[in-house]
Amino acid sequence: MTLRCTCGSGALEITSQSYHGDSAFESYECQHCGRTGTLDHDGATGSTRLSGCLQ
Ligand SMILES: [Zn+2]
């Protein structure tokens, strides 16, 4: 899975991450436009939700 910012840049830097079992929560900041977003992966259902500038 390739993460991209809504500005079109793929220059995303992880600013924080945490893991709980099979689940993961990561925060990103775009190095191009400075917007931030989060990735929320639920290991129980296998679903991944993106918010903020991530797409
Ligand atoms: Zn961006």
mmCIF file of the protein (N, C-alpha, C, O) and its ligand, coordinates in Angstrom:
data_MODEL
# 
_entry.id   MODEL 
# 
loop_
_entity.id 
_entity.type 
_entity.pdbx_number_of_molecules 
1 polymer     1 
2 non-polymer 1 
# 
_entity_poly.entity_id                      1 
_entity_poly.type                           'polypeptide(L)' 
_entity_poly.nstd_linkage                   no 
_entity_poly.nstd_monomer                   no 
_entity_poly.pdbx_seq_one_letter_code       MTLRCTCGSGALEITSQSYHGDSAFESYECQHCGRTGTLDHDGATGSTRLSGCLQ 
_entity_poly.pdbx_seq_one_letter_code_can   MTLRCTCGSGALEITSQSYHGDSAFESYECQHCGRTGTLDHDGATGSTRLSGCLQ 
_entity_poly.pdbx_strand_id                 A 
# 
loop_
_entity_poly_seq.entity_id 
_entity_poly_seq.num 
_entity_poly_seq.mon_id 
_entity_poly_seq.hetero 
1 1  MET n 
1 2  THR n 
1 3  LEU n 
1 4  ARG n 
1 5  CYS n 
1 6  THR n 
1 7  CYS n 
1 8  GLY n 
1 9  SER n 
1 10 GLY n 
1 11 ALA n 
1 12 LEU n 
1 13 GLU n 
1 14 ILE n 
1 15 THR n 
1 16 SER n 
1 17 GLN n 
1 18 SER n 
1 19 TYR n 
1 20 HIS n 
1 21 GLY n 
1 22 ASP n 
1 23 SER n 
1 24 ALA n 
1 25 PHE n 
1 26 GLU n 
1 27 SER n 
1 28 TYR n 
1 29 GLU n 
1 30 CYS n 
1 31 GLN n 
1 32 HIS n 
1 33 CYS n 
1 34 GLY n 
1 35 ARG n 
1 36 THR n 
1 37 GLY n 
1 38 THR n 
1 39 LEU n 
1 40 ASP n 
1 41 HIS n 
1 42 ASP n 
1 43 GLY n 
1 44 ALA n 
1 45 THR n 
1 46 GLY n 
1 47 SER n 
1 48 THR n 
1 49 ARG n 
1 50 LEU n 
1 51 SER n 
1 52 GLY n 
1 53 CYS n 
1 54 LEU n 
1 55 GLN n 
# 
loop_
_struct_asym.id 
_struct_asym.entity_id 
A 1 
B 2 
# 
loop_
_chem_comp.id 
_chem_comp.type 
_chem_comp.mon_nstd_flag 
ALA 'L-peptide linking' y 
ARG 'L-peptide linking' y 
ASP 'L-peptide linking' y 
CYS 'L-peptide linking' y 
GLN 'L-peptide linking' y 
GLU 'L-peptide linking' y 
GLY 'peptide linking'   y 
HIS 'L-peptide linking' y 
ILE 'L-peptide linking' y 
LEU 'L-peptide linking' y 
MET 'L-peptide linking' y 
PHE 'L-peptide linking' y 
SER 'L-peptide linking' y 
THR 'L-peptide linking' y 
TYR 'L-peptide linking' y 
ZN  non-polymer         . 
# 
_pdbx_entity_nonpoly.entity_id   2 
_pdbx_entity_nonpoly.name        ? 
_pdbx_entity_nonpoly.comp_id     ZN 
# 
_pdbx_nonpoly_scheme.asym_id         B 
_pdbx_nonpoly_scheme.entity_id       2 
_pdbx_nonpoly_scheme.mon_id          ZN 
_pdbx_nonpoly_scheme.ndb_seq_num     1 
_pdbx_nonpoly_scheme.pdb_seq_num     101 
_pdbx_nonpoly_scheme.auth_seq_num    101 
_pdbx_nonpoly_scheme.pdb_mon_id      ZN 
_pdbx_nonpoly_scheme.auth_mon_id     ZN 
_pdbx_nonpoly_scheme.pdb_strand_id   A 
_pdbx_nonpoly_scheme.pdb_ins_code    . 
# 
loop_
_atom_site.group_PDB 
_atom_site.id 
_atom_site.type_symbol 
_atom_site.label_atom_id 
_atom_site.label_alt_id 
_atom_site.label_comp_id 
_atom_site.label_asym_id 
_atom_site.label_entity_id 
_atom_site.label_seq_id 
_atom_site.pdbx_PDB_ins_code 
_atom_site.Cartn_x 
_atom_site.Cartn_y 
_atom_site.Cartn_z 
_atom_site.occupancy 
_atom_site.B_iso_or_equiv 
_atom_site.pdbx_formal_charge 
_atom_site.auth_seq_id 
_atom_site.auth_comp_id 
_atom_site.auth_asym_id 
_atom_site.auth_atom_id 
_atom_site.pdbx_PDB_model_num 
ATOM   1   N  N  . MET A 1 1  ? 0.852   -1.186 0.000  1.00 0.00 ? 1   MET A N  1 
ATOM   2   C  CA . MET A 1 1  ? 0.000   0.000  0.000  1.00 0.00 ? 1   MET A CA 1 
ATOM   3   C  C  . MET A 1 1  ? 0.889   1.236  0.000  1.00 0.00 ? 1   MET A C  1 
ATOM   4   O  O  . MET A 1 1  ? 1.782   1.382  0.835  1.00 0.00 ? 1   MET A O  1 
ATOM   5   N  N  . THR A 1 2  ? 0.627   2.114  -0.947 1.00 0.00 ? 2   THR A N  1 
ATOM   6   C  CA . THR A 1 2  ? 1.412   3.343  -1.059 1.00 0.00 ? 2   THR A CA 1 
ATOM   7   C  C  . THR A 1 2  ? 0.588   4.521  -0.581 1.00 0.00 ? 2   THR A C  1 
ATOM   8   O  O  . THR A 1 2  ? -0.509  4.777  -1.077 1.00 0.00 ? 2   THR A O  1 
ATOM   9   N  N  . LEU A 1 3  ? 1.133   5.228  0.386  1.00 0.00 ? 3   LEU A N  1 
ATOM   10  C  CA . LEU A 1 3  ? 0.432   6.399  0.910  1.00 0.00 ? 3   LEU A CA 1 
ATOM   11  C  C  . LEU A 1 3  ? 0.820   7.639  0.120  1.00 0.00 ? 3   LEU A C  1 
ATOM   12  O  O  . LEU A 1 3  ? 1.970   7.828  -0.275 1.00 0.00 ? 3   LEU A O  1 
ATOM   13  N  N  . ARG A 1 4  ? -0.182  8.467  -0.090 1.00 0.00 ? 4   ARG A N  1 
ATOM   14  C  CA . ARG A 1 4  ? 0.069   9.726  -0.766 1.00 0.00 ? 4   ARG A CA 1 
ATOM   15  C  C  . ARG A 1 4  ? -0.712  10.817 -0.064 1.00 0.00 ? 4   ARG A C  1 
ATOM   16  O  O  . ARG A 1 4  ? -1.788  10.586 0.489  1.00 0.00 ? 4   ARG A O  1 
ATOM   17  N  N  . CYS A 1 5  ? -0.146  12.007 -0.100 1.00 0.00 ? 5   CYS A N  1 
ATOM   18  C  CA . CYS A 1 5  ? -0.830  13.183 0.423  1.00 0.00 ? 5   CYS A CA 1 
ATOM   19  C  C  . CYS A 1 5  ? -1.814  13.689 -0.632 1.00 0.00 ? 5   CYS A C  1 
ATOM   20  O  O  . CYS A 1 5  ? -1.646  13.417 -1.821 1.00 0.00 ? 5   CYS A O  1 
ATOM   21  N  N  . THR A 1 6  ? -2.822  14.411 -0.204 1.00 0.00 ? 6   THR A N  1 
ATOM   22  C  CA . THR A 1 6  ? -3.783  14.975 -1.153 1.00 0.00 ? 6   THR A CA 1 
ATOM   23  C  C  . THR A 1 6  ? -3.124  15.991 -2.088 1.00 0.00 ? 6   THR A C  1 
ATOM   24  O  O  . THR A 1 6  ? -3.697  16.310 -3.130 1.00 0.00 ? 6   THR A O  1 
ATOM   25  N  N  . CYS A 1 7  ? -1.941  16.507 -1.750 1.00 0.00 ? 7   CYS A N  1 
ATOM   26  C  CA . CYS A 1 7  ? -1.239  17.431 -2.639 1.00 0.00 ? 7   CYS A CA 1 
ATOM   27  C  C  . CYS A 1 7  ? -0.536  16.679 -3.762 1.00 0.00 ? 7   CYS A C  1 
ATOM   28  O  O  . CYS A 1 7  ? -0.010  17.296 -4.687 1.00 0.00 ? 7   CYS A O  1 
ATOM   29  N  N  . GLY A 1 8  ? -0.523  15.335 -3.687 1.00 0.00 ? 8   GLY A N  1 
ATOM   30  C  CA . GLY A 1 8  ? 0.095   14.540 -4.735 1.00 0.00 ? 8   GLY A CA 1 
ATOM   31  C  C  . GLY A 1 8  ? 1.473   14.040 -4.383 1.00 0.00 ? 8   GLY A C  1 
ATOM   32  O  O  . GLY A 1 8  ? 2.030   13.212 -5.103 1.00 0.00 ? 8   GLY A O  1 
ATOM   33  N  N  . SER A 1 9  ? 2.044   14.526 -3.282 1.00 0.00 ? 9   SER A N  1 
ATOM   34  C  CA . SER A 1 9  ? 3.387   14.117 -2.884 1.00 0.00 ? 9   SER A CA 1 
ATOM   35  C  C  . SER A 1 9  ? 3.361   12.791 -2.128 1.00 0.00 ? 9   SER A C  1 
ATOM   36  O  O  . SER A 1 9  ? 2.410   12.492 -1.405 1.00 0.00 ? 9   SER A O  1 
ATOM   37  N  N  . GLY A 1 10 ? 4.414   12.009 -2.305 1.00 0.00 ? 10  GLY A N  1 
ATOM   38  C  CA . GLY A 1 10 ? 4.551   10.775 -1.543 1.00 0.00 ? 10  GLY A CA 1 
ATOM   39  C  C  . GLY A 1 10 ? 5.567   10.921 -0.435 1.00 0.00 ? 10  GLY A C  1 
ATOM   40  O  O  . GLY A 1 10 ? 5.953   9.933  0.189  1.00 0.00 ? 10  GLY A O  1 
ATOM   41  N  N  . ALA A 1 11 ? 6.010   12.155 -0.179 1.00 0.00 ? 11  ALA A N  1 
ATOM   42  C  CA . ALA A 1 11 ? 7.038   12.410 0.827  1.00 0.00 ? 11  ALA A CA 1 
ATOM   43  C  C  . ALA A 1 11 ? 6.409   12.538 2.203  1.00 0.00 ? 11  ALA A C  1 
ATOM   44  O  O  . ALA A 1 11 ? 6.303   13.633 2.756  1.00 0.00 ? 11  ALA A O  1 
ATOM   45  N  N  . LEU A 1 12 ? 5.994   11.402 2.744  1.00 0.00 ? 12  LEU A N  1 
ATOM   46  C  CA . LEU A 1 12 ? 5.326   11.401 4.044  1.00 0.00 ? 12  LEU A CA 1 
ATOM   47  C  C  . LEU A 1 12 ? 6.263   10.861 5.106  1.00 0.00 ? 12  LEU A C  1 
ATOM   48  O  O  . LEU A 1 12 ? 6.895   9.820  4.931  1.00 0.00 ? 12  LEU A O  1 
ATOM   49  N  N  . GLU A 1 13 ? 6.342   11.592 6.216  1.00 0.00 ? 13  GLU A N  1 
ATOM   50  C  CA . GLU A 1 13 ? 7.209   11.180 7.312  1.00 0.00 ? 13  GLU A CA 1 
ATOM   51  C  C  . GLU A 1 13 ? 6.354   10.766 8.491  1.00 0.00 ? 13  GLU A C  1 
ATOM   52  O  O  . GLU A 1 13 ? 5.423   11.478 8.868  1.00 0.00 ? 13  GLU A O  1 
ATOM   53  N  N  . ILE A 1 14 ? 6.663   9.621  9.075  1.00 0.00 ? 14  ILE A N  1 
ATOM   54  C  CA . ILE A 1 14 ? 5.930   9.174  10.260 1.00 0.00 ? 14  ILE A CA 1 
ATOM   55  C  C  . ILE A 1 14 ? 6.328   10.026 11.455 1.00 0.00 ? 14  ILE A C  1 
ATOM   56  O  O  . ILE A 1 14 ? 7.513   10.151 11.761 1.00 0.00 ? 14  ILE A O  1 
ATOM   57  N  N  . THR A 1 15 ? 5.349   10.611 12.131 1.00 0.00 ? 15  THR A N  1 
ATOM   58  C  CA . THR A 1 15 ? 5.651   11.427 13.306 1.00 0.00 ? 15  THR A CA 1 
ATOM   59  C  C  . THR A 1 15 ? 5.358   10.674 14.591 1.00 0.00 ? 15  THR A C  1 
ATOM   60  O  O  . THR A 1 15 ? 5.929   10.985 15.636 1.00 0.00 ? 15  THR A O  1 
ATOM   61  N  N  . SER A 1 16 ? 4.470   9.684  14.525 1.00 0.00 ? 16  SER A N  1 
ATOM   62  C  CA . SER A 1 16 ? 4.257   8.830  15.692 1.00 0.00 ? 16  SER A CA 1 
ATOM   63  C  C  . SER A 1 16 ? 3.596   7.548  15.233 1.00 0.00 ? 16  SER A C  1 
ATOM   64  O  O  . SER A 1 16 ? 2.911   7.511  14.211 1.00 0.00 ? 16  SER A O  1 
ATOM   65  N  N  . GLN A 1 17 ? 3.813   6.503  16.002 1.00 0.00 ? 17  GLN A N  1 
ATOM   66  C  CA . GLN A 1 17 ? 3.190   5.236  15.658 1.00 0.00 ? 17  GLN A CA 1 
ATOM   67  C  C  . GLN A 1 17 ? 3.020   4.415  16.921 1.00 0.00 ? 17  GLN A C  1 
ATOM   68  O  O  . GLN A 1 17 ? 3.826   4.485  17.848 1.00 0.00 ? 17  GLN A O  1 
ATOM   69  N  N  . SER A 1 18 ? 1.950   3.638  16.932 1.00 0.00 ? 18  SER A N  1 
ATOM   70  C  CA . SER A 1 18 ? 1.730   2.742  18.060 1.00 0.00 ? 18  SER A CA 1 
ATOM   71  C  C  . SER A 1 18 ? 1.057   1.490  17.550 1.00 0.00 ? 18  SER A C  1 
ATOM   72  O  O  . SER A 1 18 ? 0.303   1.520  16.578 1.00 0.00 ? 18  SER A O  1 
ATOM   73  N  N  . TYR A 1 19 ? 1.340   0.394  18.218 1.00 0.00 ? 19  TYR A N  1 
ATOM   74  C  CA . TYR A 1 19 ? 0.800   -0.893 17.795 1.00 0.00 ? 19  TYR A CA 1 
ATOM   75  C  C  . TYR A 1 19 ? 0.166   -1.585 18.979 1.00 0.00 ? 19  TYR A C  1 
ATOM   76  O  O  . TYR A 1 19 ? 0.691   -1.570 20.092 1.00 0.00 ? 19  TYR A O  1 
ATOM   77  N  N  . HIS A 1 20 ? -0.974  -2.191 18.713 1.00 0.00 ? 20  HIS A N  1 
ATOM   78  C  CA . HIS A 1 20 ? -1.667  -2.960 19.748 1.00 0.00 ? 20  HIS A CA 1 
ATOM   79  C  C  . HIS A 1 20 ? -2.083  -4.274 19.116 1.00 0.00 ? 20  HIS A C  1 
ATOM   80  O  O  . HIS A 1 20 ? -3.085  -4.336 18.404 1.00 0.00 ? 20  HIS A O  1 
ATOM   81  N  N  . GLY A 1 21 ? -1.321  -5.318 19.372 1.00 0.00 ? 21  GLY A N  1 
ATOM   82  C  CA . GLY A 1 21 ? -1.623  -6.588 18.745 1.00 0.00 ? 21  GLY A CA 1 
ATOM   83  C  C  . GLY A 1 21 ? -1.483  -6.477 17.243 1.00 0.00 ? 21  GLY A C  1 
ATOM   84  O  O  . GLY A 1 21 ? -0.421  -6.113 16.738 1.00 0.00 ? 21  GLY A O  1 
ATOM   85  N  N  . ASP A 1 22 ? -2.553  -6.788 16.523 1.00 0.00 ? 22  ASP A N  1 
ATOM   86  C  CA . ASP A 1 22 ? -2.528  -6.726 15.062 1.00 0.00 ? 22  ASP A CA 1 
ATOM   87  C  C  . ASP A 1 22 ? -2.915  -5.345 14.547 1.00 0.00 ? 22  ASP A C  1 
ATOM   88  O  O  . ASP A 1 22 ? -2.880  -5.099 13.341 1.00 0.00 ? 22  ASP A O  1 
ATOM   89  N  N  . SER A 1 23 ? -3.282  -4.451 15.446 1.00 0.00 ? 23  SER A N  1 
ATOM   90  C  CA . SER A 1 23 ? -3.744  -3.132 15.014 1.00 0.00 ? 23  SER A CA 1 
ATOM   91  C  C  . SER A 1 23 ? -2.609  -2.112 15.079 1.00 0.00 ? 23  SER A C  1 
ATOM   92  O  O  . SER A 1 23 ? -1.674  -2.253 15.867 1.00 0.00 ? 23  SER A O  1 
ATOM   93  N  N  . ALA A 1 24 ? -2.708  -1.086 14.241 1.00 0.00 ? 24  ALA A N  1 
ATOM   94  C  CA . ALA A 1 24 ? -1.665  -0.072 14.191 1.00 0.00 ? 24  ALA A CA 1 
ATOM   95  C  C  . ALA A 1 24 ? -2.282  1.305  13.998 1.00 0.00 ? 24  ALA A C  1 
ATOM   96  O  O  . ALA A 1 24 ? -3.299  1.463  13.322 1.00 0.00 ? 24  ALA A O  1 
ATOM   97  N  N  . PHE A 1 25 ? -1.643  2.295  14.607 1.00 0.00 ? 25  PHE A N  1 
ATOM   98  C  CA . PHE A 1 25 ? -2.061  3.672  14.421 1.00 0.00 ? 25  PHE A CA 1 
ATOM   99  C  C  . PHE A 1 25 ? -0.816  4.489  14.137 1.00 0.00 ? 25  PHE A C  1 
ATOM   100 O  O  . PHE A 1 25 ? 0.128   4.491  14.928 1.00 0.00 ? 25  PHE A O  1 
ATOM   101 N  N  . GLU A 1 26 ? -0.812  5.180  13.013 1.00 0.00 ? 26  GLU A N  1 
ATOM   102 C  CA . GLU A 1 26 ? 0.358   5.954  12.626 1.00 0.00 ? 26  GLU A CA 1 
ATOM   103 C  C  . GLU A 1 26 ? -0.046  7.368  12.217 1.00 0.00 ? 26  GLU A C  1 
ATOM   104 O  O  . GLU A 1 26 ? -1.073  7.574  11.570 1.00 0.00 ? 26  GLU A O  1 
ATOM   105 N  N  . SER A 1 27 ? 0.777   8.330  12.607 1.00 0.00 ? 27  SER A N  1 
ATOM   106 C  CA . SER A 1 27 ? 0.565   9.719  12.205 1.00 0.00 ? 27  SER A CA 1 
ATOM   107 C  C  . SER A 1 27 ? 1.652   10.118 11.216 1.00 0.00 ? 27  SER A C  1 
ATOM   108 O  O  . SER A 1 27 ? 2.821   9.767  11.378 1.00 0.00 ? 27  SER A O  1 
ATOM   109 N  N  . TYR A 1 28 ? 1.250   10.849 10.201 1.00 0.00 ? 28  TYR A N  1 
ATOM   110 C  CA . TYR A 1 28 ? 2.192   11.264 9.161  1.00 0.00 ? 28  TYR A CA 1 
ATOM   111 C  C  . TYR A 1 28 ? 2.143   12.766 8.964  1.00 0.00 ? 28  TYR A C  1 
ATOM   112 O  O  . TYR A 1 28 ? 1.124   13.417 9.196  1.00 0.00 ? 28  TYR A O  1 
ATOM   113 N  N  . GLU A 1 29 ? 3.290   13.300 8.526  1.00 0.00 ? 29  GLU A N  1 
ATOM   114 C  CA . GLU A 1 29 ? 3.336   14.696 8.109  1.00 0.00 ? 29  GLU A CA 1 
ATOM   115 C  C  . GLU A 1 29 ? 3.950   14.748 6.725  1.00 0.00 ? 29  GLU A C  1 
ATOM   116 O  O  . GLU A 1 29 ? 5.000   14.156 6.473  1.00 0.00 ? 29  GLU A O  1 
ATOM   117 N  N  . CYS A 1 30 ? 3.281   15.463 5.828  1.00 0.00 ? 30  CYS A N  1 
ATOM   118 C  CA . CYS A 1 30 ? 3.776   15.607 4.469  1.00 0.00 ? 30  CYS A CA 1 
ATOM   119 C  C  . CYS A 1 30 ? 4.948   16.586 4.463  1.00 0.00 ? 30  CYS A C  1 
ATOM   120 O  O  . CYS A 1 30 ? 4.848   17.699 4.979  1.00 0.00 ? 30  CYS A O  1 
ATOM   121 N  N  . GLN A 1 31 ? 6.061   16.151 3.869  1.00 0.00 ? 31  GLN A N  1 
ATOM   122 C  CA . GLN A 1 31 ? 7.246   17.009 3.825  1.00 0.00 ? 31  GLN A CA 1 
ATOM   123 C  C  . GLN A 1 31 ? 7.149   18.050 2.722  1.00 0.00 ? 31  GLN A C  1 
ATOM   124 O  O  . GLN A 1 31 ? 7.991   18.943 2.622  1.00 0.00 ? 31  GLN A O  1 
ATOM   125 N  N  . HIS A 1 32 ? 6.125   17.932 1.902  1.00 0.00 ? 32  HIS A N  1 
ATOM   126 C  CA . HIS A 1 32 ? 5.971   18.853 0.785  1.00 0.00 ? 32  HIS A CA 1 
ATOM   127 C  C  . HIS A 1 32 ? 5.068   20.029 1.155  1.00 0.00 ? 32  HIS A C  1 
ATOM   128 O  O  . HIS A 1 32 ? 5.417   21.183 0.906  1.00 0.00 ? 32  HIS A O  1 
ATOM   129 N  N  . CYS A 1 33 ? 3.900   19.736 1.752  1.00 0.00 ? 33  CYS A N  1 
ATOM   130 C  CA . CYS A 1 33 ? 2.942   20.818 2.032  1.00 0.00 ? 33  CYS A CA 1 
ATOM   131 C  C  . CYS A 1 33 ? 2.716   21.025 3.525  1.00 0.00 ? 33  CYS A C  1 
ATOM   132 O  O  . CYS A 1 33 ? 2.092   22.012 3.915  1.00 0.00 ? 33  CYS A O  1 
ATOM   133 N  N  . GLY A 1 34 ? 3.209   20.116 4.373  1.00 0.00 ? 34  GLY A N  1 
ATOM   134 C  CA . GLY A 1 34 ? 3.114   20.300 5.810  1.00 0.00 ? 34  GLY A CA 1 
ATOM   135 C  C  . GLY A 1 34 ? 1.822   19.812 6.436  1.00 0.00 ? 34  GLY A C  1 
ATOM   136 O  O  . GLY A 1 34 ? 1.652   19.888 7.653  1.00 0.00 ? 34  GLY A O  1 
ATOM   137 N  N  . ARG A 1 35 ? 0.901   19.306 5.607  1.00 0.00 ? 35  ARG A N  1 
ATOM   138 C  CA . ARG A 1 35 ? -0.344  18.791 6.175  1.00 0.00 ? 35  ARG A CA 1 
ATOM   139 C  C  . ARG A 1 35 ? -0.081  17.465 6.877  1.00 0.00 ? 35  ARG A C  1 
ATOM   140 O  O  . ARG A 1 35 ? 0.928   16.803 6.633  1.00 0.00 ? 35  ARG A O  1 
ATOM   141 N  N  . THR A 1 36 ? -1.005  17.096 7.746  1.00 0.00 ? 36  THR A N  1 
ATOM   142 C  CA . THR A 1 36 ? -0.837  15.869 8.509  1.00 0.00 ? 36  THR A CA 1 
ATOM   143 C  C  . THR A 1 36 ? -2.025  14.948 8.303  1.00 0.00 ? 36  THR A C  1 
ATOM   144 O  O  . THR A 1 36 ? -3.113  15.382 7.926  1.00 0.00 ? 36  THR A O  1 
ATOM   145 N  N  . GLY A 1 37 ? -1.799  13.680 8.555  1.00 0.00 ? 37  GLY A N  1 
ATOM   146 C  CA . GLY A 1 37 ? -2.870  12.701 8.437  1.00 0.00 ? 37  GLY A CA 1 
ATOM   147 C  C  . GLY A 1 37 ? -2.557  11.488 9.283  1.00 0.00 ? 37  GLY A C  1 
ATOM   148 O  O  . GLY A 1 37 ? -1.449  11.339 9.799  1.00 0.00 ? 37  GLY A O  1 
ATOM   149 N  N  . THR A 1 38 ? -3.546  10.624 9.419  1.00 0.00 ? 38  THR A N  1 
ATOM   150 C  CA . THR A 1 38 ? -3.359  9.437  10.227 1.00 0.00 ? 38  THR A CA 1 
ATOM   151 C  C  . THR A 1 38 ? -3.812  8.194  9.472  1.00 0.00 ? 38  THR A C  1 
ATOM   152 O  O  . THR A 1 38 ? -4.681  8.249  8.601  1.00 0.00 ? 38  THR A O  1 
ATOM   153 N  N  . LEU A 1 39 ? -3.205  7.090  9.827  1.00 0.00 ? 39  LEU A N  1 
ATOM   154 C  CA . LEU A 1 39 ? -3.570  5.782  9.301  1.00 0.00 ? 39  LEU A CA 1 
ATOM   155 C  C  . LEU A 1 39 ? -3.970  4.922  10.488 1.00 0.00 ? 39  LEU A C  1 
ATOM   156 O  O  . LEU A 1 39 ? -3.226  4.806  11.462 1.00 0.00 ? 39  LEU A O  1 
ATOM   157 N  N  . ASP A 1 40 ? -5.149  4.320  10.400 1.00 0.00 ? 40  ASP A N  1 
ATOM   158 C  CA . ASP A 1 40 ? -5.683  3.505  11.487 1.00 0.00 ? 40  ASP A CA 1 
ATOM   159 C  C  . ASP A 1 40 ? -6.006  2.128  10.932 1.00 0.00 ? 40  ASP A C  1 
ATOM   160 O  O  . ASP A 1 40 ? -6.986  1.954  10.208 1.00 0.00 ? 40  ASP A O  1 
ATOM   161 N  N  . HIS A 1 41 ? -5.175  1.150  11.275 1.00 0.00 ? 41  HIS A N  1 
ATOM   162 C  CA . HIS A 1 41 ? -5.370  -0.202 10.761 1.00 0.00 ? 41  HIS A CA 1 
ATOM   163 C  C  . HIS A 1 41 ? -5.935  -1.097 11.860 1.00 0.00 ? 41  HIS A C  1 
ATOM   164 O  O  . HIS A 1 41 ? -5.370  -1.208 12.948 1.00 0.00 ? 41  HIS A O  1 
ATOM   165 N  N  . ASP A 1 42 ? -7.047  -1.721 11.553 1.00 0.00 ? 42  ASP A N  1 
ATOM   166 C  CA . ASP A 1 42 ? -7.696  -2.630 12.504 1.00 0.00 ? 42  ASP A CA 1 
ATOM   167 C  C  . ASP A 1 42 ? -7.359  -4.065 12.119 1.00 0.00 ? 42  ASP A C  1 
ATOM   168 O  O  . ASP A 1 42 ? -7.871  -4.587 11.129 1.00 0.00 ? 42  ASP A O  1 
ATOM   169 N  N  . GLY A 1 43 ? -6.504  -4.691 12.900 1.00 0.00 ? 43  GLY A N  1 
ATOM   170 C  CA . GLY A 1 43 ? -6.065  -6.036 12.591 1.00 0.00 ? 43  GLY A CA 1 
ATOM   171 C  C  . GLY A 1 43 ? -7.175  -7.058 12.678 1.00 0.00 ? 43  GLY A C  1 
ATOM   172 O  O  . GLY A 1 43 ? -7.110  -8.090 12.010 1.00 0.00 ? 43  GLY A O  1 
ATOM   173 N  N  . ALA A 1 44 ? -8.199  -6.801 13.486 1.00 0.00 ? 44  ALA A N  1 
ATOM   174 C  CA . ALA A 1 44 ? -9.286  -7.750 13.664 1.00 0.00 ? 44  ALA A CA 1 
ATOM   175 C  C  . ALA A 1 44 ? -10.132 -7.868 12.397 1.00 0.00 ? 44  ALA A C  1 
ATOM   176 O  O  . ALA A 1 44 ? -10.579 -8.961 12.048 1.00 0.00 ? 44  ALA A O  1 
ATOM   177 N  N  . THR A 1 45 ? -10.350 -6.757 11.718 1.00 0.00 ? 45  THR A N  1 
ATOM   178 C  CA . THR A 1 45 ? -11.177 -6.765 10.514 1.00 0.00 ? 45  THR A CA 1 
ATOM   179 C  C  . THR A 1 45 ? -10.351 -6.633 9.242  1.00 0.00 ? 45  THR A C  1 
ATOM   180 O  O  . THR A 1 45 ? -10.856 -6.868 8.145  1.00 0.00 ? 45  THR A O  1 
ATOM   181 N  N  . GLY A 1 46 ? -9.073  -6.256 9.385  1.00 0.00 ? 46  GLY A N  1 
ATOM   182 C  CA . GLY A 1 46 ? -8.219  -6.080 8.224  1.00 0.00 ? 46  GLY A CA 1 
ATOM   183 C  C  . GLY A 1 46 ? -8.460  -4.782 7.486  1.00 0.00 ? 46  GLY A C  1 
ATOM   184 O  O  . GLY A 1 46 ? -7.918  -4.575 6.400  1.00 0.00 ? 46  GLY A O  1 
ATOM   185 N  N  . SER A 1 47 ? -9.270  -3.899 8.064  1.00 0.00 ? 47  SER A N  1 
ATOM   186 C  CA . SER A 1 47 ? -9.584  -2.643 7.383  1.00 0.00 ? 47  SER A CA 1 
ATOM   187 C  C  . SER A 1 47 ? -8.582  -1.561 7.780  1.00 0.00 ? 47  SER A C  1 
ATOM   188 O  O  . SER A 1 47 ? -8.053  -1.561 8.891  1.00 0.00 ? 47  SER A O  1 
ATOM   189 N  N  . THR A 1 48 ? -8.337  -0.652 6.861  1.00 0.00 ? 48  THR A N  1 
ATOM   190 C  CA . THR A 1 48 ? -7.445  0.471  7.110  1.00 0.00 ? 48  THR A CA 1 
ATOM   191 C  C  . THR A 1 48 ? -8.182  1.757  6.796  1.00 0.00 ? 48  THR A C  1 
ATOM   192 O  O  . THR A 1 48 ? -8.752  1.913  5.716  1.00 0.00 ? 48  THR A O  1 
ATOM   193 N  N  . ARG A 1 49 ? -8.168  2.671  7.742  1.00 0.00 ? 49  ARG A N  1 
ATOM   194 C  CA . ARG A 1 49 ? -8.828  3.963  7.525  1.00 0.00 ? 49  ARG A CA 1 
ATOM   195 C  C  . ARG A 1 49 ? -7.790  5.071  7.473  1.00 0.00 ? 49  ARG A C  1 
ATOM   196 O  O  . ARG A 1 49 ? -6.879  5.131  8.297  1.00 0.00 ? 49  ARG A O  1 
ATOM   197 N  N  . LEU A 1 50 ? -7.946  5.941  6.493  1.00 0.00 ? 50  LEU A N  1 
ATOM   198 C  CA . LEU A 1 50 ? -7.056  7.089  6.366  1.00 0.00 ? 50  LEU A CA 1 
ATOM   199 C  C  . LEU A 1 50 ? -7.820  8.344  6.664  1.00 0.00 ? 50  LEU A C  1 
ATOM   200 O  O  . LEU A 1 50 ? -9.001  8.450  6.334  1.00 0.00 ? 50  LEU A O  1 
ATOM   201 N  N  . SER A 1 51 ? -7.156  9.309  7.292  1.00 0.00 ? 51  SER A N  1 
ATOM   202 C  CA . SER A 1 51 ? -7.811  10.591 7.541  1.00 0.00 ? 51  SER A CA 1 
ATOM   203 C  C  . SER A 1 51 ? -6.804  11.710 7.336  1.00 0.00 ? 51  SER A C  1 
ATOM   204 O  O  . SER A 1 51 ? -5.621  11.459 7.106  1.00 0.00 ? 51  SER A O  1 
ATOM   205 N  N  . GLY A 1 52 ? -7.273  12.924 7.419  1.00 0.00 ? 52  GLY A N  1 
ATOM   206 C  CA . GLY A 1 52 ? -6.403  14.069 7.194  1.00 0.00 ? 52  GLY A CA 1 
ATOM   207 C  C  . GLY A 1 52 ? -5.996  14.159 5.728  1.00 0.00 ? 52  GLY A C  1 
ATOM   208 O  O  . GLY A 1 52 ? -6.833  14.043 4.833  1.00 0.00 ? 52  GLY A O  1 
ATOM   209 N  N  . CYS A 1 53 ? -4.701  14.367 5.492  1.00 0.00 ? 53  CYS A N  1 
ATOM   210 C  CA . CYS A 1 53 ? -4.234  14.603 4.127  1.00 0.00 ? 53  CYS A CA 1 
ATOM   211 C  C  . CYS A 1 53 ? -3.936  13.315 3.389  1.00 0.00 ? 53  CYS A C  1 
ATOM   212 O  O  . CYS A 1 53 ? -3.603  13.357 2.204  1.00 0.00 ? 53  CYS A O  1 
ATOM   213 N  N  . LEU A 1 54 ? -4.045  12.166 4.051  1.00 0.00 ? 54  LEU A N  1 
ATOM   214 C  CA . LEU A 1 54 ? -3.679  10.912 3.392  1.00 0.00 ? 54  LEU A CA 1 
ATOM   215 C  C  . LEU A 1 54 ? -4.763  10.438 2.437  1.00 0.00 ? 54  LEU A C  1 
ATOM   216 O  O  . LEU A 1 54 ? -5.958  10.614 2.679  1.00 0.00 ? 54  LEU A O  1 
ATOM   217 N  N  . GLN A 1 55 ? -4.319  9.843  1.366  1.00 0.00 ? 55  GLN A N  1 
ATOM   218 C  CA . GLN A 1 55 ? -5.250  9.231  0.415  1.00 0.00 ? 55  GLN A CA 1 
ATOM   219 C  C  . GLN A 1 55 ? -4.648  7.964  -0.152 1.00 0.00 ? 55  GLN A C  1 
ATOM   220 O  O  . GLN A 1 55 ? -5.275  7.297  -0.974 1.00 0.00 ? 55  GLN A O  1 
HETATM 221 ZN ZN . ZN  B 2 .  ? 1.218   17.224 0.942  1.00 0.00 2 101 ZN  A ZN 1 
# 
